[in-house]
Amino acid sequence: MSASVEHVDQMRDHWWWRPGWRVGRHFYACHFVMGDHSELVELVQRYQEVLRPFPRLDLIPAAWLHLTMQGIDFVDEVDEEQVALLKQAIRGKLAQVPAPVVTFHRPVVRPEAVYLLAEPPAPIAAVREVVRAAIGEVLGADVVELTPERRQGYRPHVSLAYSNAIQPAGPIATALAQLEVDPVTLTLDRLGLLEFHRDHRMYQWTRSEQMTLGRCCRHSSTV
């Protein structure tokens, strides 16, 4: 029996150039890198097979799967000393936060992407708050408020595909709803400090430094 998929009426191009972005410019962010979680990768790929017939969707390879959490600033706006201080501050705060245990199951179709929600959101939001606090301490409160991810309305998720054009969302949601899959539960015990660009219609990082969360043990399972 298929389940309904939450969706908007219409999707739009995700790859419009947001303020400050241009070809060749890189950005710092703290996201969970998800490509080494094999159970999640398998779930993502099963949904992507359903999405493959839709040419106006850019499917995300396993190497670039990530759980979007907190942007920081453009690389050319932050010097290496600040980056070192930021890593130190984030590591110190993460040591006091338990690793989130979250479940991924059904996708949603949003205006610019198809993604899997991480449930419950509260454990990841707690990690996000300490990262935001560290950014504020090192780079200033104004930098935190100007980051792309705002405090309100945050929905932790892993994107499966980005829309590259205006298109109706209904047929995509209908196709996804036909697939029956089991949920995947993961413990997210490492957070990545990433440097990435979006030059090729994909978020691709050229630097990834993993920081361990406190009170965690690595575990992933399908339930």
Secondary structure, DSSP 8 states (H G I E B T S, - for coil): ------B-SEE--TTS--TT--TT--EEEEEEE-TT-HHHHHHHHHHHHHHTT-TTEEE--GGG-EEEEEEEEEGGGS-HHHHHHHHHHHHHHHTTSB--EEEE--EEE-SSEEEEE-BSSHHHHHHHHHHHHHHHHHH-HHHHHHSSS-STT---EEEEEEE-S-EESHHHHHHHHT-----EEEE--EEEEEEEE-TTSS-EEEEEEEEE-BS----EEE-
